[in-house]
Amino acid sequence: MRYVEPIDPFIANYEKHCSDCHGANLAGSLPLGPALLNTPLAHGDSVAALSKSIAHGFPEKGMPAYIDVLSPEEIRGLAIYIAERRVDRLFTDFRIDAPIAIPGGTVASQEHDFRLELVTDKLDPLPFSIQPLPDGRILVTEKMKGLRIVDKQGNISELIPGTPEVFDDAIEAVLVWGHGWLLDIALHPDYEENGWIYLHHTERCKDCWLIARSFNRVVRGRIKDNQWVDEEEIWYPGPAYYSFVPDVAAGGRLAFDNEGFLYISVGVKGSSNFDGVQDLTKPWGKIHRVHDDGRIPGDNPFIGQNDTYPTIWTFGHRSPQGLEFNAATNTIWSTEMGPRGGDELNLLKPGRNYGWPLVSLGLNYDGSPIEYADWLDIAFDLHDIEQPVVDLTPAPAVSSFIFYQGDMFPRWRSNALVGSLKGSTLYRIIIGEAGEYVSSETLLSQLARIRDIEVGADGNIYLLLEHADGGQILRMTPTSEI
């Protein structure tokens, strides 16, 4: 089947209401309207500021108010489109095969200048996770291939035999859609004593011949003599939850806290992007919490409540692409993809509802509002919905992140370093002691799809890039004095 380039539905709204004055390409049409690109905007360029400008206009300058002409969703859609274009982020460009632009020399930033070094460019185009080992090697998962080891010289091993089965029969339609993938990898906090390695993958139904189905599963095992051995199942709801929803929405991340609890993210795997996410009897659209051996903690927030799924820690999640423990504040956080807009950085509080699909700061891809509460017959109070600490709109397709605690970049300690896919951007976000947003800085832009970020035992930062020509691992090292 021939692929057809998607059409951005937000463009028609812009062309109808804005292009006569601001130009079809937002370059301006003087004297009617100024350029909206490559120039500061006097009244702000955030989505909120743009929405206010569009709604109320500037009659004294000849710009009409649209508050009585357009719906709130149409106004926000225009603001999102303009904000996307201002950061050179086209809705239809997923940067699957855009040239990887690794900057040479020193990259300047506010606290630490740094450089990027290539570790390897020999990976499969669709890697998912890296896990540096104490000895300097790096474990890497490839979604449709399996598990490899990258040595300190950048050489990659053959696939480690014995890991959970994965499948490479996905369908490619801009993004890759498949079932039965290997996702995150994490070391036990006492790895150097016990050797446990945790894998998050999607178990694929063996008897579903007509339509492939899968669901999230977590195991642990060890690598001995370059083989995966001693496997134990840690978390798996079972075949009753097999879903035809592709694994691109499976979440699939792992994180340990300082008490040895393991957190597990599961994205939308119901019959739609809103089915079951608010249902506490269903395991998808949730963050789960278990002991390191899979036992269910007795203090989980929904233990003993009707038929609720007992490992649920939080719910109302759409596509939780990152999951991390902040050791400085003893808190668990996630990054989550919204629809068109509405990407989030969330502080995860036990038992709390994170809103999907009842509310979102984004819109559906066709520009329609997020209004699934009526469809699902769910009444809710907005005060009962946990709001994001950071709203990443226009959405960069947020991916994985870390809270840096190493020694190589001491002035970044406890800062969140957040990657993105479509945005190809690495952000540094400062979070206050009370969990509030303070400020942010763009460290890298227009790099490549950043799938994962980790810190090595040496304190350097490692970036995992996915690209149509092959995945890569880069190392960030400081060049400024510590």
N, C-alpha and C positions, 0 to 999 in steps of 0.2 A: 504494500500500500504506500503510495507516495505521500510524503509528509507535506502538509500545507501550513505555511507560516501563520501563526495565530494573529488575529486582529485585536488591537487594544480597544475595548468598548468605551473607554473614557475619552478617547480622542473626539468622537462625534459631539459630545457635550461641550468640549472646549471649542471645537470649530464653530458650533452654533452660537455660542455666547461670547467668546473671547477673541477669536482669531482676527476679526475685522480690525480691532484696535491694537492687539498685541502681536499679530502676525501668526501665520500658520505654524511656524517653527519657533514661536515665542521670542523672536528677534526684534519685535517692536514694529510699529507702523506709525511713525511720527508724521504729523503732530497729534494723531489720535491717541496713541498709547505707547508707553515706554517698553523697552525690552524687559523680559522676565528672566533672561539667562545672562550669566557672566557679568552680573552687576549687582551691587547691594540693593536691597529693597528697603525703602525708608521705614516701612511699618512692620518689618520682620518677614522671615521666610520659613518659619515653622508651619506645620499644617494648621495649627490653631490660629496663628497670626494671619495666614493666607485666607482661612475661612472667614475670619472677622472682616478682613478687607473686602472680600467678595460680597459678604452678606450686607454690609453697611455702606460700601462704596465710598467715594470721595466726590460728592456732587460739585463742590467748588472747583474741582479739577476736571470735571466732565465725565467722571466714572459713576454710572448709576448704581444704586443699591439693588441687590438681587434677593433680598430676604423675603420679599413678597412675590417673587417670580419663580424661584427655584426651591425645591425641597431641601431640608437640611442635608440629606444624603447626596443630592446633586452638588450642593455647595462644597461639601467635604470631598466629594469625588474630584471636583476641579482643583481643590487645594492639594490633594494627594498627587494628582497628575503633574501639576506645576512643580511641586516639591521633588518628585522623582526626576523630572527633567533637569532641575537645577543641580542635582548631584550625578547627572549623566547615567541614570538608571532607567533604561527602557523596560517596560513591562514584558515585552516579547523577547528580550535578550537574557538568556539564562547563563551566558558566558561559558557554555560547555566547551567550546573550542577556541575561545578568544585567546590571542597570544599571551603567554605567561610573561609578565613584565617584572622580572626580579631586579630591583634597583642595585646598581653596583656602588661600591664605596660606602661612605658613611651616610646613614639616614638620620637626620636630625629630629629630635623630639624634645618635649618640654623638660623632662627630667633626666633622660638617658639617651645619648646618641648610640646607635647600634649599627651592625651590618648583618647581612644575610649570607649564609653559606649553604650551598647545595650538599645535602647528605646523600640522596639518591634520586634518580629520575627513572627508575626501572620498574615501578609498580604498575599494577593493573589500573586502568583509567578510573575505576570506582572503588578506591579504598574507603574505609569508614573510620578506623580508629588506630591510634598509636599508643604504646605504653613503654616508655623508657625503662630499662632494667638497671639495677644498681651497678652492673659492671660496664655500662656504657652502650650495650646493644639496645635495639629497639624492636619490640614486638609490633606487628602491623596486621590488621585484618583487612581483607579485600572481600567486598560484599558477596561476590559470586564465585570466588576462588577458594578462600580459606585463610589460614594463618601462616605468616612468614616471620623470619627473624632477619633484621638488618644489622650487620656487624659494624664495628667502629670505623671501618674503612668504607662503608656504604655499600658493601656487597650484600645481595639479598639471597636468602636460602631458598631451597625448594619448599613447596608446601609441606607443613607439618602434618603427617598422617594421623588419623584417629579422631580429629575434631568433628563436631557435628556436621552432617551432610549439608551442602549448599547446592544451589541450582543456578545455571547460567542461561536459562531459556527465556530471559526477560524480553519484553517488547520495548522498543525504543521509539518514543514520540516526543522529541526534545529531551525530556527526562526519561529515565529508564524505569519501567514498571515491571516488577517481578515478585516472586514469592520464594521463600526459603533462602534467606540471606544471613551472613555472619555480620554482626554489628559491633557493639562495643566490647572492649577488653579492659580488665582492671586487675591489679595485684591486691592480694590480701594485705591488710596493714602490717602483718607479721610475715610477709613473703620470705624474707631472708631466713626465717626459722622453719616455716612449714611448706614453702614452695607453691602455695595455692594460687592459681590463675583463674579468673572468672571470665566467662564468655556469655554475651547476650546475643542470641540468634533467634530466627523465626523458624519454628518447626513446621515443616510442610506436610500436609495430608498425603499419605501414600496411596489412598484409595479414591481420591477425588479426580477421576479421569477426565471429565469434561471441562471443569473449571478448577484451576489451581487455587488452593486455600492454604492459609498459614496462620500461626499465632506465636506471640513472643514466648521465649523460654530462656532460662538462665541456668548454666551449669558451671561447675568448677572442675579443674583437673590440674595436672602437672606436666611439665615437659621433661622427659628423661630420654637420653640417647636420641634426641631429635624426634621424639614421638610423643603424642598426647596420650597420657595414661591416667589411671585413677579417677575417671570421670564420675562425678556425683551430680544429680539433679538438685538444684537449689530452689527454683521457682518455676512452676508451669501449671496454668489453670486447667490444661487438658484439652483433648480434641473437641469437646463440646463448643469451644470458642473459635474453631477454625473460621477464618474470614477470607472472602474473595478480595477485600480491600488490599491494594498492593503494599509492600513493605516500605515504600518510600514514606509512608505516614506512621510507621510503627514506633517512632521514638527511639527506643533501643539503647538508652544510656544507663550507666552504672556509676554509683558513687558510694564510698564509705565515709562514715563520720568518725569521730575520735573515740567512740564507744564500741566500735566494731559492728554497728548496724549497716546493712547494705540497702541502698535506695535504688529503685528500678523504675525507669520511665517507659510508659506505654502510650502511644498516640491513638488516633482514631482508627479503630479496626472493626467498627460495627458495620451495619449495612449502608451507612452514609456518613458524611462528616459531622453529623449531629446525633445520630442514633446511639443511645446508651451512655453517652459521656456523663450525663447527670444522674445516671442510674447506679446506685451504690451496690447493686447486686452484680454488676458487670465489671470486669477487670480492665477494660480499655478506657483511654482518656484519663488515666490516673497516674500518680506516683505511688509506688508501693514501698513498704519497709519490712525487712526480715532480718533475723540474725544471720551471721556469716555462714551458718550451716543450713539455712532455710527455715528454721523454726520461726513461728509467728510470735512476735513480742506481745506480751500481755497488756502493755500500755498503748498499743495502737489505738487510734481515736475511735474506730467503729467496732471494736471487739464487742461481741454479744448483742449488737443492735439488729434485731430482726434477722433478715437474710443477707446483710451487707457482706461484701467480700472482705475477709478479715485482714488482709495485708495492706489495704488502702491507707495511705498517709494523707494525700490531698486528691481533689478531683476537679473536673471542669477544665481539662487540658486538651488542646487541639493537636499540636505537633511539637512535643517537648524535645528539642534537638540537642540540648545541653543540660547537664546535671552535675553540680559540684558542691563540695563542702567548703565553707569558709572557716578555716581553723582559727582565725583571729576573733571571730564572734560566735563560734560554735553553732552555725546556722547552715541550712541546706537551701540551695538556690537552683533555679532552672532558667534556661532560655527557651522561648516558645515562638514558633512561627504562627502569625496570624494569617488572615486571608489577604486582601489587597490593603496593606497597612496593618497596624496592630501587632507587629512583632514585639516581644516583651522580654524583660529580665525580671524574674519573680523571686521574692523571698517566700519560701515554702513553710507555711505554718500548719501544724497538725490539724486535720479535720476541716480545713478551709476549702471554699469553693472558688476556683479561679475563672469561672464565668462562661467558658465555652459550652454550648453555643447560644447562651442567653444574651450576652453582651460582648462587644468587641470595639476597640478603637479603630478597627478597619472596616472595610465594606466587602461584600461578596465580589467575586471577580467580574461580575457583570454590572457592578455599581449599585446593586440593591442592598438595603440595610440588613443587618444581622437581626432577624426577628423570628427565631425558631421557638421562642418561649410559647407563643400562641399555638404554633403547630404541634408542640409537644404537650400542650395543656399544663404548663408549669408556671405557677405564680411565684414571684420572687421579689425580694426587697434588694435594691441596689446596694444598700449598706451591708448586706450579707455576702457580697462579692468582693474578694480580695483584688485590689487594683495593682497593676504592675508598678514596680519601683522605677523602672525605666521603660518608656514607650519609644520603641524604635520605628517611628513612622516618618518618612516613607520607608516601608519595609525593605531591609536589605537581604531577606531570606536568612535570618540569624541562624547560626549553627552552634558549634560547641564553644566552650569558654573555660577559663581557669580563674582562680584567685591566686595571684602570685605570692609565694612565700619563700623564694630562694634568696641566695646571697649575691648573685651576679647583678641584679637590678634592685638594690635595696630601697630606692625611693619609689619603686612600684609595689612594695609589699602591701598586701591586702587589696590592691587594685584588681578589678576584673578586666581581663583581656578577652575580648569577645570577637569571634570570627563571623564571617558571613559568606554566603554562596553567591547569589546574584550580585550582591554589593561588592564582592571581592575585596572586602575591607576588613582591617583589624582595628578595633576600637580599644582604647584604655578608658575605663569608667571608674571613677572614684566614688566609693560608697562610704557614708559616714558610719560611726559606731552604732547608731540607732537603726541602721539599715536604710537610710535615706540617700537619694541621689544627690551628689555634690557637683560633679562636673565631668566632662569627658574630653578626650583627645583622639583624633584619627592618627594612628601610627603608620598604617599602610593603606593605600587605596589602589584600585584597578590592578590588583596583584593576580589573583586567580580564585577559584572557588576554594575557600578555606574550610575543610571538612572537620578538622580536629586540631586542638592545641594542647600541649602537655609540657611539663617541666622535667628536665632530666636531673639525675643525681648531682650533676655539675652546676645546676642552677641556671643553665641556658634554657631557652624556650624553643620548642620544636613545633613547626607548623606542618600539617598534612594537607596537601593540595590535591584536588581531583581535576582531571583534564582529559579530553578526548584522546590526546596523544600519549597519555601515561601519567600515573600519579607520581607525586614528588614529596620528599620530606626536606624542609629547610630548617636550618638552625639559626636562631637569633642570638648574637653575642654582643656585649656592650663594647663600645669604643671609647666612651667618655670615662673619666676617672670615677672610681667608686668612692 
